[in-house]
Amino acid sequence: LNDPVKCLLSLANQLCANVEGYRKLLENVDETKIEKASVTSAFRQLIVQPSKQLDRDEKVLIVLDALDECHVGLREDLLKVIQREWEKTGKWLTIVMTTRPEDYIPKRLEEFNATELNTEDERNEIDMRVYLEYKLKCFFANTNELARAVEILVKKSEGLFIYARFVEDILDDVKKRGVSLTMESVEKTFPTGLNKVYEDYFSRLHKVLGSDHYQMLQAPMVVAREPLSVTEMGSMLELSSKRELKSMVKKAKNLLVVGGDDRIRFVHKSMSDWLIDDDNPDDLIVYPGTGHQKLAKWCSGNRNDFRYMYRNAIFHWCKNGDYESALKCLLDLQWIEVAVKHKSHIIVDAMAYIEDFKDHHDEYLTVRALQLSQNALRNSVNELRTQLMGRLDKIHPMYQQALTTDCTTAWLKPLRTPNLTTANNPCVMVLQGHEDWVNGVTVHPLTGQIVSGSDDETVRIWDPQTG
């Protein structure tokens, strides 16, 4: 979910594989253009238009799980497009989105008649019983004993279905050891509540890894804004091989997982929340400051083309109080070229986290130039030098680097600069109202009124004096 357009491409691919006729409707869609499109445009081309053309009775369910774990800005893009566009999709298509209740997302989804599943809801307990009975029936031939074992575990779960995930792990271990279950062993073997489950699991991991490796492995993970790859994590931890890291992850097999994308994740987001809770045993708490410090140091001392580093370096530097490194990279064209290629959060992070940012004149102008260049760079990252030279004064360090340093790709040097809206050009007014990309603007030659057209399917007329 941290890349809404890729998420939509994945959904479209699954619909092609499971819905007859869907693939044919997408034959003429250019995936490379979709990857550069807005979320709204991608949603319309991949979901709305083909789903409306298909006439079918059988429903298809799309599940977007853990929406609250998506990066806030990208989450907003996805929420907005679903709110505006979902009613336009084919009636055979249905959607379920899950999120934690304390997040603001449920409020945003009220118009969809969102259902809150409370842990004390009778339906939740029924589902829990059905699932646990299915998992326990091979251990109890007596139906009365089976029913009692199920009730014990339902009570221990405290209504949290993720508890059942760990019940399954424990049962697998019981099978491997070839031992039987009794009422007494059910009471003793299974912890009460998710908090006790995590305490037991992380205590074992702490014992296996030792205190230093326990912190070293997990502190970066609790503050990372997206999962790190095995290669990235190995580089950051300065391990000699992937095998060494995978050995550590294997020891945490019920807590950490390496996905198909080769990225390391906690089995559930609640684990990282538990690790930073001050109410837990001192030796099991993981300190976010240690994680930021480790990631900031890695970002400062590494020039390899690691995606995570270039996307999130400014955030971790600032969280670690290293504003000097954050400012330095904003005057390093080669660094910015790689960061733009990886769709870095440069603009948002610099504006949000660098203290007194506007007082750093040259660095601030770099970010303003990037901000003004977003649409052009979305179409082609090769336009970076053209955009910077067109928006910055000739004495700006980035202008000079664009002019004098080597570049591996072709780009157009402006004959006259500045030839675009300059980075230090004061903004007279912000015209707010469109809910999607604006792709056409003109000024009336007589009245001076501004007319704009947007992907939100509206045309707006603006008074240049009042907005």
C-alpha positions in Angstrom: 0.0 0.0 0.0 3.0 2.3 0.2 2.8 2.9 -3.5 -0.9 3.3 -4.5 -0.4 3.0 -8.2 1.6 -0.2 -7.8 -1.1 -1.5 -5.5 -3.7 -0.8 -8.2 -1.5 -2.5 -10.8 -1.3 -5.5 -8.5 -5.1 -5.6 -8.0 -5.7 -5.3 -11.8 -3.3 -8.2 -12.3 -5.2 -10.3 -9.9 -8.5 -9.4 -11.5 -7.0 -10.4 -14.9 -6.1 -13.8 -13.4 -9.4 -14.5 -11.8 -12.1 -12.7 -13.8 -12.8 -14.0 -17.3 -12.6 -11.3 -19.9 -10.8 -8.7 -17.7 -7.4 -9.2 -19.2 -8.7 -8.5 -22.7 -10.1 -5.2 -21.6 -6.7 -4.1 -20.4 -4.8 -5.1 -23.5 -4.3 -1.6 -24.7 -3.3 -0.1 -21.4 0.4 1.0 -21.3 1.8 -0.1 -17.9 4.7 2.3 -18.2 2.3 5.3 -18.6 0.2 4.0 -15.7 3.2 4.0 -13.4 3.6 7.7 -14.1 -0.1 8.6 -13.8 -2.0 10.0 -10.9 -3.7 7.6 -8.5 -7.1 8.7 -9.9 -6.1 8.1 -13.5 -4.7 4.7 -12.7 -7.8 3.7 -10.8 -10.1 4.8 -13.6 -8.1 2.9 -16.3 -7.4 -0.2 -14.3 -10.5 -0.6 -12.2 -13.5 1.7 -13.1 -13.5 1.4 -16.9 -13.0 -2.4 -17.3 -15.3 -3.3 -14.4 -18.1 -1.3 -15.9 -17.7 -3.0 -19.3 -18.0 -6.5 -17.8 -21.5 -7.9 -17.2 -21.4 -10.6 -14.6 -23.6 -11.8 -11.7 -20.9 -13.4 -9.5 -19.4 -10.9 -7.0 -15.7 -10.4 -6.6 -14.3 -9.1 -3.3 -11.2 -6.9 -3.1 -9.5 -6.7 0.3 -7.2 -3.8 1.3 -5.8 -4.9 4.6 -4.1 -2.7 7.3 -4.7 0.6 5.5 -3.5 2.4 8.7 0.0 1.0 8.1 0.3 2.9 4.7 2.4 6.1 4.6 0.1 9.0 5.6 0.4 11.0 2.3 0.0 7.9 0.1 -2.9 6.7 2.3 -4.7 10.0 1.6 -4.3 9.5 -2.2 -5.8 6.0 -2.0 -8.7 7.1 0.3 -9.6 10.0 -1.8 -9.8 8.0 -5.0 -11.9 5.3 -3.3 -14.3 7.9 -1.9 -14.7 9.7 -5.2 -14.6 6.8 -7.7 -15.8 3.6 -6.1 -19.4 4.2 -7.0 -18.5 4.3 -10.7 -17.1 0.7 -10.7 -19.1 -2.3 -11.9 -21.7 -3.5 -9.4 -20.2 -6.9 -9.3 -17.1 -5.5 -7.6 -17.1 -5.2 -3.8 -14.4 -4.0 -1.4 -13.3 -4.6 2.2 -10.8 -2.3 3.9 -9.4 -3.0 7.3 -7.8 -0.5 9.7 -7.3 -0.1 13.5 -10.2 1.8 15.1 -8.0 4.5 16.7 -7.0 5.8 13.3 -8.9 8.6 11.6 -9.7 6.3 8.6 -13.0 4.9 9.9 -14.4 8.5 10.0 -13.4 9.0 6.4 -15.2 5.8 5.4 -18.6 6.5 7.1 -20.3 7.0 3.7 -19.6 3.4 2.9 -21.5 2.2 6.0 -18.3 1.0 7.5 -18.7 -1.8 10.1 -16.6 -1.8 13.3 -15.8 -5.3 14.5 -15.5 -5.1 18.2 -13.6 -7.8 20.0 -16.6 -8.3 22.3 -19.0 -8.7 19.3 -20.8 -12.1 19.4 -20.0 -12.6 15.7 -16.3 -12.2 16.4 -16.4 -14.9 19.2 -18.4 -17.2 16.8 -15.7 -16.9 14.2 -13.0 -17.5 16.8 -14.7 -20.7 18.0 -15.1 -22.0 14.5 -11.4 -21.4 13.7 -10.1 -22.8 17.0 -12.3 -25.9 16.8 -10.9 -26.6 13.3 -7.3 -26.3 14.6 -7.9 -28.3 17.8 -10.1 -31.2 16.6 -7.1 -33.4 15.7 -6.0 -33.2 19.3 -9.3 -34.1 21.0 -11.4 -37.1 20.0 -13.9 -36.3 22.8 -16.3 -33.5 21.6 -16.9 -32.3 25.2 -13.2 -31.9 25.8 -12.8 -30.2 22.4 -15.5 -27.7 23.3 -13.9 -27.0 26.7 -10.5 -26.5 25.1 -12.0 -24.1 22.6 -13.7 -22.1 25.4 -10.4 -21.8 27.3 -8.6 -20.4 24.3 -11.4 -18.0 23.3 -11.1 -16.6 26.9 -7.3 -16.4 26.7 -7.5 -14.6 23.3 -9.4 -11.7 24.8 -11.3 -11.4 21.5 -8.2 -10.7 19.4 -8.1 -12.9 16.3 -4.3 -12.5 15.9 -4.0 -14.6 19.0 -5.2 -17.6 17.0 -2.2 -17.1 14.7 0.1 -17.9 17.6 -2.2 -20.7 18.8 -1.4 -22.3 15.4 2.4 -21.9 15.9 2.2 -23.5 19.4 0.1 -26.4 18.0 2.6 -27.0 15.2 5.3 -27.2 17.9 3.2 -29.7 19.9 2.8 -31.9 16.8 6.5 -31.9 16.1 7.3 -33.0 19.6 4.7 -35.7 19.3 3.0 -34.9 22.6 -0.7 -34.9 23.4 -2.9 -32.1 24.7 -5.0 -32.3 27.9 -7.2 -29.7 29.6 -4.3 -29.1 32.0 -1.7 -28.6 29.3 -4.0 -26.2 27.4 -4.2 -24.1 30.5 -0.4 -24.2 31.0 0.9 -24.1 27.4 -1.1 -21.2 26.0 -0.4 -17.7 27.4 -3.3 -15.5 28.5 -3.7 -12.4 26.2 -1.6 -11.1 23.3 0.6 -9.1 25.6 1.8 -12.3 27.4 2.3 -14.0 24.0 4.6 -11.3 22.9 6.4 -11.2 26.2 7.1 -15.0 25.9 8.2 -14.8 22.3 10.4 -11.7 22.7 11.9 -13.1 25.9 13.0 -16.2 24.0 14.4 -14.1 21.2 16.3 -12.0 23.7 17.8 -15.1 25.2 18.8 -16.6 21.8 20.2 -13.4 20.2 21.7 -11.7 23.3 20.9 -8.1 24.3 23.1 -6.4 21.7 21.9 -8.3 18.7 18.3 -8.1 20.0 18.5 -4.3 19.9 20.6 -4.1 16.8 18.1 -6.2 14.7 14.8 -4.7 15.9 15.5 -1.0 16.8 15.8 0.0 13.1 12.7 -2.0 12.2 10.4 -0.2 14.7 11.2 3.2 13.2 11.6 2.3 9.6 8.9 3.8 7.4 8.9 0.9 5.0 10.4 -2.6 5.2 14.2 -2.9 4.5 15.4 -5.5 2.1 17.7 -8.3 3.3 20.6 -6.6 1.5 19.8 -3.2 3.0 19.5 -4.6 6.5 22.7 -6.6 6.1 24.6 -3.5 5.0 23.3 -1.4 7.8 24.1 -4.0 10.4 27.6 -4.5 8.8 27.1 -8.3 8.6 29.5 -10.4 6.5 26.8 -12.2 4.5 23.1 -12.5 3.9 23.3 -15.9 5.5 24.2 -14.3 8.8 21.2 -12.1 8.7 18.8 -14.8 7.6 20.1 -16.9 10.5 19.1 -14.1 12.9 15.7 -13.8 11.3 15.2 -17.6 11.4 15.7 -17.5 15.2 12.8 -15.0 15.2 10.6 -17.1 12.9 7.4 -16.4 14.7 8.1 -12.7 14.9 9.9 -11.7 11.7 9.3 -12.8 8.1 11.1 -12.3 4.8 8.5 -11.6 2.1 8.5 -12.6 -1.5 10.0 -9.1 -2.2 13.0 -10.1 0.0 12.1 -7.4 2.6 12.0 -8.1 6.3 8.8 -7.4 8.3 7.3 -8.0 11.7 4.6 -10.7 11.4 2.1 -8.0 12.7 2.3 -4.3 13.1 1.3 -4.6 16.8 4.6 -6.2 17.5 6.6 -3.0 16.8 4.1 -1.1 18.9 4.6 -3.6 21.8 8.4 -3.3 21.6 8.4 0.4 22.3 5.8 0.3 25.1 7.4 1.5 28.4 5.2 -0.8 30.4 7.0 -3.9 29.2 10.0 -5.5 30.9 13.1 -3.2 30.6 15.3 -5.8 28.8 12.6 -6.3 26.1 11.9 -2.7 25.3 13.4 -1.4 22.0 14.4 2.2 21.9 13.3 4.3 18.8 16.3 6.7 19.3 18.7 3.8 18.8 16.9 2.8 15.6 17.1 6.4 14.1 20.7 6.6 15.2 21.6 3.3 13.4 19.7 4.2 10.2 21.1 7.8 10.2 24.6 6.5 10.5 24.0 4.0 7.7 22.5 6.7 5.4 25.5 9.0 6.0 28.2 6.4 5.4 26.9 4.5 2.4 26.9 5.5 -1.3 25.4 2.2 -2.6 22.1 2.5 -4.6 19.9 1.4 -1.7 16.2 2.4 -2.3 15.3 2.7 1.4 18.3 5.0 2.1 17.5 7.5 -0.6 13.8 7.6 0.1 14.1 8.1 3.9 17.5 9.5 4.8 16.4 13.1 5.5 13.7 11.8 7.9 16.2 9.7 9.9 19.0 12.3 9.9 16.5 14.9 11.3 15.1 12.4 13.9 18.7 11.8 15.0 19.4 15.6 15.2 21.9 15.5 12.3 20.5 18.5 10.3 23.9 19.1 8.8 23.7 15.8 6.7 20.2 16.6 5.7 21.2 20.1 4.5 24.3 18.8 2.8 22.5 16.3 0.6 20.2 19.1 -0.7 23.2 20.7 -2.4 24.5 17.4 -3.8 23.1 17.0 -7.3 24.2 13.4 -7.7 22.5 12.4 -4.4 19.3 14.1 -5.5 19.4 12.4 -8.9 19.4 9.0 -7.3 16.8 10.1 -4.7 14.4 11.3 -7.4 14.8 8.0 -9.2 13.7 6.2 -6.1 10.7 8.6 -5.6 12.2 10.0 -2.4 10.2 12.0 0.2 12.7 14.9 -0.1 10.2 17.7 -0.3 7.8 16.6 2.5 10.6 15.6 4.8 12.8 18.7 4.3 9.8 21.0 4.9 8.5 19.0 7.9 11.7 18.0 9.8 14.6 20.4 9.1 14.6 23.1 11.9 14.2 26.7 10.6 14.4 25.4 7.1 13.6 28.7 5.3 16.7 30.3 6.9 18.9 27.9 4.9 18.5 29.9 1.6 20.2 27.7 -1.0 18.8 24.4 0.4 15.3 25.8 0.7 15.5 27.0 -3.0 16.6 23.5 -4.1 13.5 22.0 -2.4 11.2 24.7 -3.9 12.6 24.0 -7.4 11.9 20.3 -6.8 8.4 21.1 -5.6 7.7 23.1 -8.8 9.1 20.4 -10.9 7.1 17.5 -9.6 4.8 17.0 -12.6 7.8 17.1 -15.1 9.8 14.7 -13.0 6.9 12.3 -12.7 7.0 12.0 -16.5 10.8 11.7 -16.7 13.4 11.8 -14.0 15.9 12.8 -16.8 14.4 16.3 -16.7 15.9 17.0 -13.3 18.9 19.1 -14.6 16.7 20.9 -17.1 14.2 21.8 -14.4 16.8 22.9 -11.8 18.6 25.2 -14.4 15.3 26.6 -15.5 14.3 27.5 -11.9 17.5 28.5 -10.1 19.8 31.5 -10.4 23.2 30.9 -12.1 25.0 31.4 -8.8 23.1 28.6 -7.0 25.3 25.6 -6.3 22.8 23.2 -7.9 22.8 25.2 -11.1 26.6 25.1 -11.3 26.6 21.3 -10.6 24.0 20.7 -13.3 26.2 22.7 -15.7 29.6 21.1 -14.9 29.1 17.5 -13.6 28.8 14.4 -15.9 25.5 12.9 -16.5 24.8 9.3 -17.7 21.6 10.2 -19.5 20.7 12.7 -22.2 19.0 16.0 -21.1 18.2 19.4 -22.5 20.1 22.4 -21.4 18.0 25.6 -21.5 19.4 28.2 -23.8 18.0 31.0 -21.6 17.7 30.8 -17.8 15.6 31.1 -15.8 12.9 30.0 -18.3 10.5 28.5 -15.8 8.7 29.7 -12.6 11.7 30.3 -10.4 12.2 28.8 -7.0 12.4 32.2 -5.3 9.4 33.6 -7.1 7.0 34.6 -4.3 3.7 32.8 -4.5 0.9 35.4 -5.0 -2.0 33.1 -4.3 -2.9 29.4 -3.9 -6.0 28.5 -5.8 -7.6 25.6 -3.9 -10.6 23.5 -4.9 -9.6 20.8 -7.3 -9.4 17.3 -5.8 -7.0 15.7 -8.4 -4.2 16.6 -10.8 -4.8 19.9 -12.8 -3.9 19.2 -16.4 -5.0 22.4 -18.2 -4.9 26.1 -17.3 -5.6 29.2 -19.4 -6.2 32.9 -18.7 -9.1 34.8 -20.3 -7.5 37.6 -22.5 -10.1 40.2 -21.6 -11.3 39.5 -18.1 -8.1 38.0 -16.7 -10.1 35.1 -15.2 -8.2 31.8 -14.8 -9.9 28.6 -16.1 -8.6 25.2 -15.0 -9.5 21.6 -15.8 -8.7 18.7 -13.6 -8.8 14.9 -13.5 -11.5 15.3 -10.9 -13.8 16.0 -13.9 -14.5 19.6 -13.1 -13.6 22.9 -14.8 -13.2 25.9 -12.4 -13.2 29.6 -13.1 -11.0 31.7 -10.7 -10.9 35.4 -9.9 -7.2 36.3 -9.9 -7.7 39.0 -7.3 -9.8 37.0 -4.7 -9.1 33.4 -5.6 
